[in-house]
């Protein structure tokens, strides 16, 4: 049985929706290249600053910052190099520390 929707989006803009969300999020104005940083503390501090200075976010700053970080990690999927994924996962714990939230152990 043929599927009525194509398996790949037809236009370049529809294929890059997650990049557009990351770059133009209505919730946070992210520093350019924040997710390419190698220092988890820098990543966390930048996300915290962006979340706290945003007047468009719909939830508390911690949740907005963590959501954007998780969104980026999930959308990058297998294309994210293991080293950078480690930096970003470590940034989650740094973000938790900045907001005095309990740390999570690795799975």
C-alpha positions in Angstrom: 0.0 0.0 0.0 1.5 3.3 -1.0 1.8 6.1 1.5 0.2 9.3 0.4 2.9 11.5 2.0 6.5 11.4 0.7 9.1 9.9 3.1 11.3 13.0 2.6 10.1 16.6 2.7 9.9 18.2 -0.7 11.4 21.6 0.0 14.7 22.5 1.7 12.9 24.7 4.2 10.8 21.9 5.5 13.8 19.7 5.9 15.6 22.2 8.1 12.7 23.0 10.5 14.7 22.0 13.5 17.6 24.2 12.6 15.2 27.1 12.1 13.7 26.4 15.6 17.1 26.4 17.2 18.1 29.6 15.4 14.9 31.5 15.7 13.2 30.1 18.8 10.5 32.3 20.1 11.5 31.5 23.7 15.2 32.1 23.7 17.7 34.3 21.9 20.7 31.9 21.9 24.3 33.0 21.5 25.5 31.9 18.1 27.4 28.6 18.3 26.5 27.9 21.9 25.9 24.2 21.2 29.4 23.9 19.5 31.2 25.0 22.7 33.4 22.4 24.3 33.0 23.7 27.9 29.8 22.4 29.5 29.9 25.3 32.0 30.0 27.9 29.3 27.1 26.2 27.5 25.0 26.1 30.7 25.8 29.7 31.7 24.9 30.9 28.2 21.6 29.0 28.2 20.8 30.3 31.7 21.5 33.9 30.6 19.4 33.5 27.5 16.5 32.0 29.4 16.6 34.6 32.2 16.7 37.6 29.8 13.9 36.3 27.6 10.6 37.9 28.0 8.9 35.6 25.5 9.4 32.2 27.1 6.3 30.4 28.3 7.8 28.6 31.3 10.4 29.2 34.0 14.0 29.9 32.9 15.3 26.5 34.0 12.7 24.6 32.0 13.2 26.8 28.9 17.0 26.4 29.0 16.8 22.6 29.6 14.2 22.2 26.9 16.3 23.9 24.3 19.3 21.9 25.2 17.4 18.6 25.1 15.7 19.6 21.8 19.1 20.2 20.2 20.6 16.9 21.4 17.6 14.9 20.3 17.3 16.6 16.9 21.0 16.2 16.2 20.6 12.4 16.7 23.3 10.3 15.3 25.0 13.1 13.5 26.2 14.7 16.7 29.8 13.6 17.4 30.2 11.5 20.6 32.5 14.1 22.1 30.1 17.0 21.6 27.2 14.9 22.8 29.2 14.3 26.0 29.8 18.1 26.4 26.1 18.8 25.9 25.0 16.0 28.3 27.5 17.4 30.9 26.0 20.8 30.3 22.6 19.5 31.5 24.2 18.7 34.9 25.9 22.1 34.9 22.5 23.7 34.2 20.9 21.8 37.1 23.7 23.0 39.4 23.2 26.6 38.3 19.5 26.3 39.3 20.1 24.2 42.4 18.2 21.2 41.0 19.2 17.6 41.8 21.8 16.0 39.6 21.1 13.0 37.5 23.4 10.1 37.2 24.4 8.8 33.7 22.4 5.9 32.4 
